[in-house]
C-alpha cells in the first residue's frame, strides 16, 4: 500500500543509469508525465439533459461490462478500448477505481501495449495522479522491456508524494532483468533494502532467475545462501521457493556443475519443497550431457513414482545420449516408452535420432526416417536437412550432400548458414576448393552473411592447399566485414605459417590476437612451442612474443 508524504521537494537531476531515478526520486522532469491538473479541476458549464442521459447509459453499460466480464477475462481488447473511450468522455469522469479495474484486467491478460496506448488520455483527465493506475502503467512498461519509461513512471510516483511498495520494485527488477541489465537490477535491489523496503521471495526469485539466465550462477548461489542465513549484506531471511531453486539448479547444470546441482536438489527436498517438471528437466538434461545416464534414468523413475509425467524435452535428452553413444536398441525402447506414456515425438526427437544414425554411419537409415516423416505429412525443418547434409559431408559423400541440398530447396526449405558451413567444409576436405568458393559467394547472394565458422573453414581450406597469402588476405577481409575472428581462426592460420617456417608471420598474428585481448588456448601454446623448438633463432623470437591477458 502506498503512503503519502507530507510535503514534496525537488533535487537536481542525475544522469547515468536507469536506477538513478531511485536515488533522486523527487526531481522534476518536464519530459515525463505532464498531468493536466488544470483540465481536471476546471469548472465547466453543466451539460444539457440529453447529454446527461447518454452519459448515464454509458456509465451503466460500463458498470455492467466490468461486473460481468472483467473477472472472467471474457473480453477482447477492442471491446475494452471502446468502453474506455465511452467512459473517458463522461462528465464528470468516473472514479479512478473503475479505470483501475479495466486497465488491471487488460494487464492481467498481457495486453500491455494496449494499456500503454491509453496513457495520454489518462493524463489529460488527471487520472494519472492515481497511485494504482501508475503502478499498472509501470508494470506494463516493464513487461514490454521499456525500462526507461518504467523509471519515468517511478519518478512520477515519487513526485506525487507516494512511496513505491515491494510489488512496484519487483516489477522494476523484473524489467531490468528482461533487458539483461542485471547489474542495475542488483543495484536497485540493494537501494530498495537500504530504504527500508523488505524484499520478498518474488524479489529474490526474479533476481536469481535473471542472474542465472545471464550466466551469473555463482552470484545467484551467493544470494540464495544469504536468503537462508541472513548473513549477507541485506540481512533478510527469506525462504527460497521452487523458482529460486529451479533457476540455480538449471544454471549449475548448464555450467556442468552436477555435484553442486545435486546438493541443492537434496537441500530443496529437505526443506519441504517438492521438485517440479522444470527441475527434473534441468537435472536429467545436465546428467545426460555429462554422460551420467544411469543417474538420469534414476531421476526419471523417481519423478514417475511421484506422478510427475515426463515430457518430450526429458525424453529427447535421454534419446540424444543413447543415439550419440550408438545404443540404438535402447533408444528404440526409450522411444516406445515415450509413445506408451502418451508423449508424442517432436521434430527434435526425430532429428536427434537421425543425427545419431548419421554419427554411427547409418545414413541410409536416417534418410529413410526423413522420407517416412515427409510421407506422414510431418513438418520437416532446415535442421532435419542439415543433419543429413552434415552426415553425408562427414562421410565424404559430397554428391549425395549436394543432392540433399537441392532437394531441400525444391521442397521450399530455405538453407541456413549452417547448411552452407557443412557443405563448404565438406568440399574443402574433399579438396574441391573452387566449388567451396562458389558456395561461399552464393550464400551472400542468398542474403546470408558468412560467420566466424564460415571464414575459419575457408581459411583452413586455403591453408590445406598451401595458399597462405590468400588465407591471410581472407582474414583481413573477414575483419573488414565486421566478423570478429576467434582463437580457432588464428590457430588455423598460425599453424600453417609455422609449418611453412614463416616465424615472423606467426608472431604478427600472435600480436594481433593480443591486441584483441584474446586468450590463447592449448593449441596456441603448442604452436608457439613448435615455433621456438624448430628454429635456432628462438631466443630472438622470445623477445618478440606479446603478452596475453590472463
N, C-alpha and C positions, 0 to 999 in steps of 0.2 A: 504494500500500500504506500502511496506517495504521501509525503508530509510537506507542508508549505513552509518556507522561510518567512521571517517577519519583515525582512527588507531585502532589496536586491541591489547589487552594485556591479560595476564592470571593471575588468582588468585589461591590461594591454594584450593584444593578440600575440599568439605564439605560433610560429611556423615550424613545420617539421613533420613528425609522424602523425598519423590519424588520431592516435590516442592523446595528443597534446590538448585536445578539447576537454579531456577529463581534468588535466592539470589546471586549465584556465576555464572553468565552467561558466563564468558569468560574463565573458567578453561579448561585446556587441558585434554582430556580423551583418552588415547591410545586405549581404548576398543571400542570406538564408531566412526563410520564413517571415516575410514582412506581413504580419497579420493585419487585417483591416478592422481594427477595433472601432474606428470611426463609423464604418458601414454597419457594424454590428449594433452600435449604440445609437445611431442616428434616428431621430424622430421622423416619422413619415405619416402622411395623411391616411385616415382609415380607408381600407379598400371598400368598393361597392358590395352590396349584399350578395349579388350573383357570384362575385369572386370568392366571398367567404364560404358560400355553399360549395363551390368547386373545391376549395381548399379542404373543407370538411370531408368531402368524398375522398379526396386523395389521401388525407390523413387516416381515414377509416380503412382504405384499401391497403395502405402501407402497414397499418397495425395488424390487419388480417394476414398479410404476407409474412410478417415476422412471426406471428403466433403459429402459423401452420407449417411454414417451410424452413425457417432458419435452423430449427433444432435437428431436423432430419437431413438437411443439406440438399433437399429436393428442389433445387432451383438452378437456372442457367445464369451465366454471367450477364448476358443481355437483359434478362428479367430483373436481376438485381440492380443493374445500372439504370434501367427505366424507372424503377421505384425510387432510386436515389435522386434522379433528376426531378421527379414529381415533388418529393419531399423538400428538396433544396429550394424550390420555388414557392413553397407555402409561407405565408406571413401570419403570425410570427413563425419563424423557423422552429421545427420540433426540437426537443431537448437533445443534448449530445448523447444521452443514453440510447436513443433509438438508432443513431448512426453507429454507435459502438457495436450494437448487435449485428447490424448489417455488414459493416466492414470486418468485424471479427469472424463472421460466417464465411465471407469471401476469403479471408486469410486462412481460415481453417481448411478450406478446400484448395489451398495453394494457388489461388488466383492473385498472386502478389502484384503483378503488373497492373491488374485492374484497380486494385486499391490505390496504387501509386498514381494512376491516371486521374484520380479524384482529388488529389492534393490541393490543386489551385482553387477548386470550387469550395473546398473546406476552409481554405484561408480566407476567401472573400467574405464568407458568412461568419467568420470569427470562431468557427468550431475547433480550429487547431489550437485553441487555448486549453482544450481539454486534455488532461494528462493521459487518459486511457486511449484516446484517438492517436496521440503522439506515439504511444507505445506500439500500437498496431502498425502505424506507418514505419516506425523504426524496424520492427520485425520484418516487414515486407522488404525494406531496403536490404537488410542483412541477407535474407534468403535469395534475393536477386543479385547478390555479390556486389552491391553498390554501397561499399562500406563508407566512403566519403560522405555520401548523402545520409547514411545512418548516423554518423557522428555529427552532422549538421543538425539532425533532429535531437540528438543528445544535448547539443548546445541550446536548442530551443526549450528543452525540458528544464535545464538549469535556469535559463533566463526568465522563465515563468514562475520561478520560485519553488520548483519541485526538486526532490531528491530521487534519482532513479533507484528502483528496487533491484533485487537479485535477478529477477526474470529479465529485466532490461539488460543487465550486464551479461547474463548468459547469452542473450541474443547477439550482443556485440562481439563477445568472444567467439561465438559460432561464425559470425560474419567474417571476422579476421582469419579464422582457420580455413573457411571456404575459399578465401583469397590467398591462401598459403602464406599469410603474414603471421606466422607462428610466434616470432619474436615479439611482435606488438601485442599478440594475444596474451602471452606470458606477462608482459609489462603491465597490461591493463588489469590482469588478474591480481598482480601484486599491489597496484594502486588501489584497487577495489577493497582488498583486505585491509590495507593501511587506513582507508577512510572509514572503516568500521562495518563494512558490508560483508556479512558472513557467507562464504561460498557454500553451495550445496553439492550434492553428488552429481547433479547435472552439470555444474560448472567444471568440476574435475573431469567428468566423463567427456565433455566437449573438448577440453584442452588436451587430455590424454589421447583422444582419438586423432586430433589434429597433429600432435607430435608424432604419433606412430605412422600416420599416413605420409609424413614427410621424412621418414627415416630417422627420427629423433627418439628411438625407442628407449635408449638409456636415460634420457631426461624424463620421459614418461614414467619409467620404472621408479626413478627417484621421487617423483611427485606422488606416485602410488604409495611408496613407503612412508612419505610424510603424512599422507592421509591416515594411515593406520597408527602412526606413532605420535603425531603432533610434535615431533622433534624438529621439524623443518622451519623454514623462515616464516611460514604462515601460521604455525601453531594451531591448526584447526583439525580436530579429529572428525573424520567423516568416513563412514563405512563404504568401501568400494562396491559397486553393483556389477551386474553382468556386462554392461557396456565398457566399464573400466578394465575389467579382467579380459574381456574378449579382444579389445583393441591391443592391449600389451602382449597377450599370447600370440595374436596374429603377427605383430611386429617382430617378436622374438623368433617365431617360426620362419619368417621371411629372411631374417638375418642368420638363419642356420643355428640358432642358439636353442636347441631342442631340450637340453637339460634344464635350462632356466625356465623355459616354457612349461615343462612338465612339473617343476616345483610350484609354479604359480597355479597350474591346473589343480594340484593337490591342495594348495592353500585355499583356493576358491571353494572346493568341495568341503574342506574342513570348516570353512566359515558359513556353511549352510546355503551356499549359492549354487544351485544345480546348473551344470553346463547346458548350453542350448546347441542347436544345429550349427550355428556360426562358429562356435568354439571348436566343436568336433571337426568341422571342415578345415579350420586352420591347422589343427594338430595332425590330422590324417594326411593332409597335403604336405606339411612340413616333414613328417616321418617318411613319406614316400620319396620325397626329394633327397633325403639323406640315406636312402636305401634300407630303412628300418621297416620292412614290410610286415613282419610278424607283429610288431608293436602297433602298426596301423590297423591290422585286422583285429587285434585285441580290442582296440577302441571301437571299431565297427560293431563288434559283438556286444560291447558294453552299452553303446547307445541304443542298439536294437532291444536289449534287455530292459532298458529304461523307457521303451516305447517311443523313442525318437527315431523317426523314419529317415534313413539316409537319402540324400537327394542325388541328382545327376552329377553334381560337382564332386561329391565324395567318390562315387563310382568311377568317374573319369580319372581322378587322382590315382586310384588303385589300378585301373586298367593301364594308365600311362606307365607306371612302374613295371607291370608284368610284360607289356609289349616291348619296352626298351631292354628288358632282361631276356627277351626271346622266349618267354614262358607262355606260349600261345594256347596250350591246353588249359592252363589255369586262367588265362584271360577269357577263354571261351566259357569256362564255368562261371566266372565273375559276371560276364555279360548275361548269361542265363539267369543268374541270381537277381541281377538288376531288373530284368524284364518280369521275373516272377513276382517281385515286390512292387510291381506296378510303376516302375520308373522307366519312362521312355528314353531310349538313347538319343542324344542330340547330335548335331553335325560335328561338334567337338569330339564326341565319343568315337564316331566313325573315322574322323581324321586321325585320332590317336591310334586306332587300330591299323589304319593304312600306313602311318609313319613307322609303327613297329614292324610291320611286314616288310617295308622298304629297307629298314635297318638290318633285317635278317636276310636280305637278298631275295625275298619272296615278292618281288614287284608285280609279277603277273597276277598273284592273288589280290594284291592291293588294287590293281586296275579292275579286276573282276568285281571287287566290292564297290568301286566307284560306279561301274556300269549298273550294278544292282540298285544302288541308291537312285540313280537317274531314272531307271525303269519304274521305280516306285513313286516317282514324282517328288522326291526329296530335294530340298534346296541344296545345291552344290555350290559352295563359295570358292573364291580365289584361293583360299587356304588349302582346300582339297586338291586343287590342281597343282599348287606349289609343292605339296607333299610328294606327289608323283613325279613332277618335273625334277625335284631335288633328288629323288631316288634314282631316276634314270641317269642324271648327271654324275652322281656318285659311282654308278656302275660303269660310267664311260660310254653309255648308250646315247650319244648326242642326237642321233637321228630320231629315236623314239621321243627324246625330250623335246625336240623342236616340233614333232608331230603333235605332242600333247599341248604345247604352247599354241599351235594353230587351232587345235580342237577347242581350246579354252576361248579363243577369240570368236570362233564360229558359233559357239554356244552363248555368246553375249556376255561372257565374264571378262571384266577388264583386268589385264595383267597389272601387278603392283611392282614396286621397286624390288621386292623380294623375288618375284618371278625373274626379273632381269638379272639380278645378282646371281641367282642359281645358274642361269643359262650362260652368263658371261664367264663365271668361274669354271663351269664345265668345259666351255670352248677353250679357255686359256690352258687348262690342264690337258686338253686334247691337242694342244699346240696349234690351234686354229685361231691365231691372233687376229687375223683380218675379219673373220666373222664376229669375233668378240668386239672389235672396234665398231663394226656395223651396228651391232645391238646397242652399244654404248651411245652412239649418236641417235639411234632410233628411239630410245627411251625418252630422250629430251624432246623429240618431235611429238611424242605421245603425251606431253605435258608433265612428265615426271622429272624430278631433279636427282642426279646421282648423289648418293650419300657417302659417308666415310667408308662404308663397306665396299661400295662400287668402285671408288677410286683406289682403295687398297688392293682389290682384286686385279684391277687393270695394271697397277704399278707392279704387282707381283708377276703378272703375265709378261710384262715388258722385261722385267729382270730375268725371268726364266729364259727369255730369248736374247739375253745379253744386250738389250737396248737400254743401257743405263742412263744415257743422257736424255732419252725420250721419257724415261720413268721419272727422272729428276724434274724435267720440264712439266710433266703432268702434276707433280706435287705442287709446283708453283701455281699452275692453273687452278688446281683444287682450292688453294688458299685465296686466289683472286676471286673465285666464285663464291666465297663465303663459307666454304666447307672446311671445318677445322680437322686436320689430321690427328690421329690418335697414336698411341705408342706402337701399335701394330704396324701402322703405315711407315713410321720412321724405322722400326726394326727391319722391316722387309727391305727397304732401300739401303740401309746401312749394312745389312748382311751381304747384299750383292756387291756393294763397293768394297767391303772388306775382302770378299772372295777374289775381287779383281785387283787387290793390292793398292787401292786408292785410299790411303790412310787419311789424307787431308780432307777428302770428301766426307768421310765418316765423322771426323772431328767437326766439320762445318755443320753437319746435321745434328750432332750432339749439342752444339751451341744453340742451334735453332730450337731444339727441344727444351733446353734450359731456359731460353728466353721466353718460352710459353709456360713456364712453371710446371712443366710436365714431369711426372715422377717416373723414372725408368723402372723396368721390371727385370726379372731374372734373365730374360732373353737379351735385353740391352747389356746387362753386365757380362753375359757370355760373349757378346760381340766385341766389347771393349777388351776383354781378356784375350780373345783371339788376335785382336789388332796388336796388342802390346807384345804378345808372345811370338808373333811371326815376323816382327821387324826389328832389326838390330838398333834402330833409332828410337826405341821405345821410351828412353829417358826424355828425349825431346818431346815426344807426344804427351808424356805425363804432364808436362808443364802447360800444354795447350788444352787439356781437358777442362771443361767447365764444371762449376759447382751446381749440383742439383738440389731442389728443395727436399727436405727430409720427410 
